[in-house]
Amino acid sequence: MTVEEGDSVLVKQGNRTFNGVLMPSITDNAVIKLINGYNVGFDPGNVTMELAEKKQDVQAATVELPPHDPDLPNVSILSTGGTIASKVDYRTGAVTSQFTAEDILLAIPELTKIANYNARVCYSILSENMQPEYWVRLAEEVYNEIKAGAAGVIITHGTDTMMYTAAALAFMIETPVPVVFVGSQRSADRPSSDNAMNAICAAKVATSDIAGVTVVMHGTTSDDFCHIHKATKVRKMHTSRRDAFQSINSRPLGRVDYPSGKITTYLDHARRGEKELAINSNIEPRCTLIKYTTGASPETLLFASANYKGIVIEGTGLGHVSTEWVPYIKRTTKAGIPVVMTSQCLSGRVCDRVYDTGRDILKAGVIEGEDMMPEVALVKLMWALGQTRDIDEVRKIMTTDMAGEITRSSRT
Amino acid sequence: MSSKYDYKQLGLMSGLEIHQQLDTKEKLFCGCPTTLRDVEDSNFEFFRYLRPTRSEMGEVDRAAAEEAMLTKQFVYKAYDTTCLVENDEEPPRELNPEALNLTLQIAKLMNMDPFDEVFTMRKIVIDGSNTSGFQRTVLVSTGGYIETSQGKVGVGVLCLEEDAAQRVEDKVDSVIYSLDRQGIPLVEIGTDPDIVSPAHAREVAETIGMLLRSTGRVKRGLGTIRQDVNISIARGARVEIKGVQALDLIETIVEQEVERQVNLLDIMEKLQSNNASVPGDIVNVTNLFNQTQSKVIKKALKRGVVLALDLPGFAGQVGREIQPGRRLGTEFSDYAKKSGVGGIFHTDELPAYGITEQDVDTVREAVGARDGDCVILVADLEDRAQGALQMVVERARLALKGIPEETRRGLPDGNSAYMRPLPGAARMYPETDVPSEVITRDMLDSIELPELLPERKARYMEELGLNEELAGIVASKHLELFEKIITEVPGINPTLVASAFDNGKHSALDTPYIDSTLVASTLVNTLTKLRRESELTHDFDIDEVESHHYVDLFKLIVSGGAAKEVIPVLLIEIAQNPEKDIEDIAKKMGLGQKRIEDIERSVENIINQRIDFVKEQGIGAVGPLMGEVMKEFRGSVPGKILSNILKEKIEARLNSSE
């Protein structure tokens, strides 16, 4: 009888016998999970393997959810694939992300004291595989949840592209309730994961007075508070730290202390119920972001203008590209393709009226992206082109604050 | 050691688990150095909470669950020698190849055949000692053995692990850890339960320690090796006693654990014949203590309550000693402390602590205790007190059945205190951030066995003429440096000296007599003195002196460029100016062999002139004569050298005149 992964086996090597479970292997070796929990590998040429017991389906534990509490608000949780809860199969070592309400509440029982939940999987993808088209359906789902009476919506999202999705929803939806993006930087399968604290703080914001789209993530490396960021001003600024999410060109909107759940706000924000629910999810996904670097050939721009309907440039400093690029920009804008200038400094505002090159760039028809981050300008341009094809209209949208992405005054 | 018990008859089974830090350049999963720091030097701190992860059976490990009961805050001290990996803010790097190689060498020393592929696993530990909530560990081999006076002792486990953070301070609601230690590679060596007596346990620990030190690449000093002892007797239970730092204690630990288990079994029998039981009803008796004179209780009552628990049939047993100075009540108290209380009271020890006979009587009445019952009291915040008595209920129920399987903390007196239940297997899963390592035949074949310490010591005595003490210390503590000096400096190693003479390069006349004893004694005695001095004065850091400096130093002495008397002074000079050339330093100081001989002659003259004074004062003459010697040389020679020579000459004179 052949053995399969998951079977209990006896491995004999010389006069030694090992008991364990056959595991998946990526080398030629046979990997066994020994009874003491360790995985070890054997060269199959040196051992014999016998079946001890066929694998048995393990009955998953069932958990009773607490009853609906009429005194608590109802919050919807939509998953796009970020793991807010995961569980470990200690038999095979596999880690799986979980997404029933039961799984989340079992992993983070504190949530049950904050709200009743209705959880649904919207997408099940890695965040790098997110597509602009997926924003549209997500926006519609959020709209439907709010329309059906949700007091707040929590969206779990992988952190890599969370800022794009959050910004997109900020442009697409007018919301009378909180719409909160949350994720975790350290995997949910570790006891130190930031998932639970982020989720608890997100639930606090989702049931708060802060209407609008926000991102709630760790504020520091400690488990002391989460920052609440405006969706159009937040950027992932570190590959791995818990406090990777930072507000750029803005203070955070506020903070949620942990474990008290106390919310403090630093900025004005729309309050619950102030705005009418509305959705405008048309977009033009064929837009691109080009980074100008020393020596970059204007052909990059030429290629972009042949293949895209809108272009955002991440220029140097105040918003510059080499003089060589200026005629190509002019040709692009003449052809009706909007070109938006942002800065690779990220922090600060674009201003092309200071130097000659800048003034030439403006003459060539570039739209100044003010203090928008390049990625936010890209998302906004997709949305603007979804609203109108008129380049003057696009210019007007791009230079007007639509969802908190442009501030009138740069605060220190 | 006179044995209280017949261990064979009791069915003693004991195994050791030895954790030894490796002296690698970098930590196991990051590029940080394996240096320990003063907590005062911490430049950053942060805090976290940990929560148990759930297995697919919906279970959390029982040890992990108990730790989670305490929602404690863990505060971590970070340094300029730690990084985001220790902070659990960055994925680990690949397994340190230096550490893996050393572990394979250790496997060979323990007669082991490592697995063909090894995997980094995560072992869940949520007491905060690892920022991630798990300890990374690699099982490298099983099935080895070592030879002992009682026959072979099996070595069942060899793991390569990351060390945990050092616990600095334990508070009620938080624990402070220092991150310098987290991630230092260590090997865990677990023996089979082949140990037959407390003395044998000690021998096994010593043998394994000797094998490890023979590699010359393990850390030395307090805390760098820790022993856990697994002990059971036939009718008892397996208990793991952690954190035994001194070898001397192993024997006592085993003896006293056997004593504990024997006594607990006896208590169990007494309880059963008393028809003892644990109903587990917890009664609030706060109002009985409104007028109490007990300071402890008064203090607790400011914000808390007094709760009581009746244990029918337990009277007399709770107060019974099970280890020197520890009672069953102490075991109850250890469990109770898990919920954050300072301790418990029990009626076997009352009246005391300001609790009166009358208090005891009213409490007994309130909980319905009869004669033969023992009542437990806890005074603290309500949920803490409640949790504490629930833990006591659990432990008391276990007392009826025998001995619980536990992980215990070794205490300095050879006793132990409860830490947590023995962890189950349900806490191990793969570290997906670290790739596995394939161990090839070539890797194993290329590993050479080190010369074992006893052999090396014997060789140093025989070949180099070192005395036993020096040979032992050099062989185990200064091996690499010593070998480097005697091989690289011509004229020190007698075997090399012989060949040098054959070549006619050196003659006995122009080469000062340098032997390996001078080198050994410099490394063992002079360095120890200088280290003490540098710690006191902070004038220099002796660790600035590197191995190449020593080689240059002894070359200079062999060539006559400096006298051996100036070694301490030169070492200080090098420590202060490690970038300077030694020859220049020595030349500037003008302290060649010839100059020293002149100085010695002058010092002898001074002694001769004052010989009566010297004979009268003995070695106490050094102080008064020093002034004259100093005047003679007017600061051209460092005072330290002069005082050394003066002392040496006076001693010689006193010895010769006796």
Boltz contact constraints between the chains, C-beta under 6 A:
constraints:
  - contact:
      token1: [A, 16]
      token2: [B, 143]
      max_distance: 6.0
  - contact:
      token1: [A, 29]
      token2: [B, 116]
      max_distance: 6.0
  - contact:
      token1: [A, 29]
      token2: [B, 117]
      max_distance: 6.0
  - contact:
      token1: [A, 37]
      token2: [B, 425]
      max_distance: 6.0
  - contact:
      token1: [A, 37]
      token2: [B, 428]
      max_distance: 6.0
  - contact:
      token1: [A, 38]
      token2: [B, 121]
      max_distance: 6.0
  - contact:
      token1: [A, 38]
      token2: [B, 139]
      max_distance: 6.0
  - contact:
      token1: [A, 39]
      token2: [B, 119]
      max_distance: 6.0
  - contact:
      token1: [A, 40]
      token2: [B, 115]
      max_distance: 6.0
  - contact:
      token1: [A, 40]
      token2: [B, 139]
      max_distance: 6.0
  - contact:
      token1: [A, 41]
      token2: [B, 115]
      max_distance: 6.0
  - contact:
      token1: [A, 41]
      token2: [B, 116]
      max_distance: 6.0
  - contact:
      token1: [A, 41]
      token2: [B, 117]
      max_distance: 6.0
  - contact:
      token1: [A, 42]
      token2: [B, 116]
      max_distance: 6.0
  - contact:
      token1: [A, 43]
      token2: [B, 116]
      max_distance: 6.0
  - contact:
      token1: [A, 61]
      token2: [B, 58]
      max_distance: 6.0
  - contact:
      token1: [A, 87]
      token2: [B, 54]
      max_distance: 6.0
  - contact:
      token1: [A, 87]
      token2: [B, 56]
      max_distance: 6.0
  - contact:
      token1: [A, 88]
      token2: [B, 53]
      max_distance: 6.0
  - contact:
      token1: [A, 88]
      token2: [B, 55]
      max_distance: 6.0
  - contact:
      token1: [A, 88]
      token2: [B, 429]
      max_distance: 6.0
  - contact:
      token1: [A, 89]
      token2: [B, 56]
      max_distance: 6.0
  - contact:
      token1: [A, 90]
      token2: [B, 55]
      max_distance: 6.0
  - contact:
      token1: [A, 90]
      token2: [B, 426]
      max_distance: 6.0
  - contact:
      token1: [A, 90]
      token2: [B, 429]
      max_distance: 6.0
  - contact:
      token1: [A, 93]
      token2: [B, 429]
      max_distance: 6.0
  - contact:
      token1: [A, 93]
      token2: [B, 430]
      max_distance: 6.0
  - contact:
      token1: [A, 189]
      token2: [B, 53]
      max_distance: 6.0
  - contact:
      token1: [A, 190]
      token2: [B, 132]
      max_distance: 6.0
  - contact:
      token1: [A, 190]
      token2: [B, 133]
      max_distance: 6.0
  - contact:
      token1: [A, 191]
      token2: [B, 50]
      max_distance: 6.0
  - contact:
      token1: [A, 191]
      token2: [B, 51]
      max_distance: 6.0
  - contact:
      token1: [A, 191]
      token2: [B, 53]
      max_distance: 6.0
  - contact:
      token1: [A, 191]
      token2: [B, 126]
      max_distance: 6.0
  - contact:
      token1: [A, 191]
      token2: [B, 133]
      max_distance: 6.0
  - contact:
      token1: [A, 192]
      token2: [B, 48]
      max_distance: 6.0
  - contact:
      token1: [A, 192]
      token2: [B, 50]
      max_distance: 6.0
  - contact:
      token1: [A, 192]
      token2: [B, 88]
      max_distance: 6.0
  - contact:
      token1: [A, 192]
      token2: [B, 131]
      max_distance: 6.0
  - contact:
      token1: [A, 192]
      token2: [B, 132]
      max_distance: 6.0
  - contact:
      token1: [A, 192]
      token2: [B, 133]
      max_distance: 6.0
  - contact:
      token1: [A, 221]
      token2: [B, 46]
      max_distance: 6.0
  - contact:
      token1: [A, 222]
      token2: [B, 46]
      max_distance: 6.0
  - contact:
      token1: [A, 222]
      token2: [B, 47]
      max_distance: 6.0
  - contact:
      token1: [A, 223]
      token2: [B, 48]
      max_distance: 6.0
  - contact:
      token1: [A, 223]
      token2: [B, 49]
      max_distance: 6.0
  - contact:
      token1: [A, 240]
      token2: [B, 89]
      max_distance: 6.0
  - contact:
      token1: [A, 240]
      token2: [B, 90]
      max_distance: 6.0
  - contact:
      token1: [A, 241]
      token2: [B, 89]
      max_distance: 6.0
